Amino acid sequence: MIETVPAPRTPPAPDMVWIPDGTFTMGSDRHYPEEAPAHRVSVDGFWMDRAPVTNAQFARFVEETGYVTLAEKAPDPRDYPGARPELLYAGSLVFVKPPGPVDLRDIGNWWRFERGADWRHPLGADSTIEGLHDHPVVHVAWCDVEAYARWAGKELPTEAEWERAARGGLEGAAYAWGDELVPGGRHMANTWQGEFPWQNLAEDGFERTSPVGAFPPNGYGLVDMIGNVWEWTADWYRPRHPAEKHGACCVPRNPRGGAADESIDPALPDIPIPRKVLKGGSHLCAPNYCRRYRPAARFPQPIDTSTCHVGFRCVVRPPPG
């Protein structure tokens, strides 16, 4: 059953939705190992952007502040010791569809670091966002989304807040709309149909990003919580959720995940880049490769990395008392 709790007051900014306080089961024991263990958490009520931040909204931020995103700057050689100087150029990761089946163990078969790719040029230097002003902004790194949130007087959601909001009041459902991926044959989110990464049937109407709100809202009235673009959260990544402690007094309230040094992958000691949690999946999530188009799904994203399928939305937390 979907909870229906009225908003306590006028939204603090246009196009924000009230997410009621409550306790829910976060994570999953039935899918990828990093989603486990499923555990009970509580969050206070908060306001969340109805949709991901769009190109039009991000453009207003840039126009007013003169902000330059990380993808528009050449990397500092001091941050990448040993890297060849000729490879340290401004750009971002772009998905490039291969012509046929490839080894799914090598993401280099479909990801390419494109010179000149950034939020204004989502597919590379020769592309534009003309006609995409109502699509989610992409190619934004962690420092970029933090800067936007400060300018807007907002914050980034914690992983628990994000997952609470994405579930829309549906306790225990696999998806944000229920337990069927395509109920009655209706696509509920912008995801990949076909064999990833070479065959995109685009049965949902979109091969890349879609305008925000192109698919039905969830139980709280939020759109695009699943699919379209992954979304940054404020939490540092850990490879598993903490084990649940039993008893009502032990349910954590407003949990925040980890610390920067805990999010560094010990398997990559020469790349000490902390990672944040991404949520929601994207238009590149496919049944044969990445079934992360679910509220419980999560993914580690290095804070110095931007891509063509990662965006964000913001929250406002009421002052205590």
N, C-alpha and C positions, 0 to 999 in steps of 0.2 A: 504494500500500500504506500502511496506517495504522501509524504507529509505536506500539509498546507498550513504554514504559519505566516500571518500577515507581517509586513515590514513594520518596524517600530516607529519609523520617522521618514521624512523626505530624504531621498538619496543625496549623498554628499556631492555627487557629480552626475551629469547626464548619462543615461543609458547604463546605470548600474542596477544590480539585482541583489536583494537581501537573501542571504543564506542563513537559515535559522541555526541556533546553537543545538547541539545534540551529540549523542553517542552513536557510533556506527562501527562496523567491522571493516578495518582497513587491510589491504593486501589480499592475497589469495594463496591457497595451498594446492590449487588445481592447475596452475599454469607454469610460468617460468620461475626458476628457483629464487631469483632476486625479489620476487613478490611475497615470499613467505617469511615468517609465518603470518597467517591471518590473525589479527589481534584487534581488540576493542580499544578505541580512542575516543576522546571527547574534544569538541572544539566549540569555542564561543561563536556567537553569531557575527557575521561580517558582511560587508558589501563587496560584490565582485563585478567587474566589467561583464556586460552581457555577452560580448563577443571578443575575439582576439583584437589587439591593436591593429588597425588597418594602415595601408600605405598613406592614405590621406591624413590620418591622425599623426603618424610619425613625421610626415612632411611638415605639418604645422609646428611640431616640436623643433625640427631642424631649422625651419625658417625663423622662428623666434629666438633661438639660442645660438645658431651657427654651429651646432654640434656636428662632429665628424666621427663616423662609426669606425670601429676597429678594422673592419674589412677594407676601409678606404685608406688605411695607413700602411706603409711598408713596415714589416716586422723589425723590431730592434734586434740587431745581431747579438747583443748581450743576453737576450732572453733565450737564444737558440745557439749555444756554443757548439761549434763543429759544423754548423750548417753552411752550405755553399752560398756565398754572397749573392750570386746571380739568381738564386732561387728565393731570396727574401724580397718578394714584391707584394704589393697590395692585391688582395683577391679573397676568394671565399670558395667553399665547396659547393659544386653543382652536380646534380644527378644527370648522368648521360646514359640514355637507354642503349644497351648493346644490341647488335643485330640478331642475336640468337642466344640460346641457352649458354650459361657460363658457370664456372665454379662458384657456388654460393659462399664458400669459405673465404673468398678474397674480395673484400669490398672495393678494391681498386678496379674491379671489372665494371663498376658503374659510378663511382665517385671520382670527380676530377677537380683539382684545385685550379680554378679559372682566374687568370689575371683580369682585373677590372670588374669581377663580379661583386656586387654589393646590393644594398637595399633598393637603389635606383635602377640597378642593372641585374635583375635576378638570375639571368641565364648567361651572363658574361657581358663584356664591355659594349657589345653591339646591341644589347637588348634594352628595353625600357619598361616602365610600369604604366605606360599609356593604356588606358582601358582596364587597369587593375587597381584603381584607387580604393575600391571596396573589398579588396583581397587582403589577407593578413600580411603585414610586413614580415620579411624574412631577411636572412643574412645579418641578424643582430646577435652579437655576443653578449656575455653576461654584463660587462661594463656598460653596454649600450642600453640594455633594458633597465638597469639600475638608474642610469641617467634620466631616461624617460619617466620612470616612476617618480623620481624626486621632483622633476619639473611639473608633473601632473598632480603633485601632492598625494601620491598613493604609494603603495608598496607592492612587492611581489608576494604571491601566496606561498605559504608553507606547503609541503607535500600533503599533509593531512587536510589542510583547508581545501586544497585543489581537489583531492579525491572525494571529500565530503560533498563539495559542490557538483562534481561530475556525476556522482551517483543520483543526484536529483531526488533523494528520498527513497530510492529503491534499495532496500536492504538485501544484500546477498546476490543481486542480479549480476550476470556475467558482463552485460553491456549497460550503457547509460539509459537504455530504453527497455531492457528486459533480458531474456535469455536466448533469443534468436538473433543471429547476426543480421538477417534480412527478413524481417517478419512479413509474411504475405507477399514476398518478392519485392518489398519496398526498401530501397537503400536509405539508411538513416544517418550516414556520415560519408565523407569523402575519403574513401580508401581505395586500394588497388584491387581490381578484378582481372584475373588472368594469371599467367605464370611470371612471377617477378624474376629478374628485372627487365626481361626483354619483351614480354607480351602484355600490353595494357589494353584491356577490352573497353575500359571507360564506360561500363554499364551504368555507373552512377551519374554520368553526364560530364565528368571532368577528368582530364588526364593529368593536370597539375593542380595548383591551388584553385579554390572556388571562392566566390564572393561570400563574405560572412553572412550567415543566416540562410544559406541555400538549402539547408536540411532542417528537419523539425527540432524545436527546442526540447530540452529535457524537462523533468518535473519541476525544476526551479525557474524555468524560463531562460536558461543559458543556451547559447548556440555554439556549435563547433567545439565542444569540450572533447569530442572524440574525432579523430581524423583531421583532415585539412593540413594543420601544422602541429608539430610537437610544441609544448609550451614550457618555458623555464619556470622553475619554482625556486624558492629561497633556500631550500635545504641542500646541505652537502650530502653527496651520495655515499651510502654504505651498501655493501653487496647483499645484505639481508635486513629485514626488519628486526627490531629487538623482540625477544621472546615475551609472550604475554604473562603478566603476573595475575593471579586469580584473586577475585574479590572486588567488590564495587569500589573500595577505597584505593585500589591499585590501578584503576583505569587512568592512563596518562591524559592530562588535559593540555590542549594546545602544544603538542610535541613539536620540537624542531630537531632536524636531523643532523647529527654529526658535527665534525669540525673539518677545516680545510685539509689538514694533514692526513685525516682518516680517509679522505676521498681519493688519495693518490694511489694509482694502481701499482702494487708491489711488483707486478710482472714487467713493469716498464720503468725501471729505476732511473734511466737516463732522461725520462720525460716527466719531471715532477710537476705536472699541471693538475691542480685540484679540479674536481668535477662537481657539478650540480645535478640535481634530479630533474629530468624532463618527464612530462606526463602527457598522455592523451593519444599518442600515435600520430600518424600523418597520412597524406595521400599516397605514400610509398609503402604503407603497411599492407602485407598480402598474406593470405592463408598459407601459402607454401614457404613463407620466409619469416615474416615478422607479425605474429598475431597479437600486436600490442595496441589494438584499437579498443581498449577496455579501461575502465577507471582504475583498476588495480595495477595496470602495467606501468613500468618505470624504466628509465634508461639513463646511464651516466653521460654527461656532456662536459668535456673540458671547457673551462671558462674562457679560454682564448680562441674558441672555435665557433665559427658561424657557418650556416648551411642554408640551402634553398628550401628546407622543409622545417625550419624551427622558428617559431615566433613566441608571443607571450600575451598575457593579459594581467591586469592589476587588481588589487583589492584595497579597501579602506576598512580599518578596524575601528569600531567606536571606542572612544576613550573609556577607561575603566571607571566604574562607579555609576 
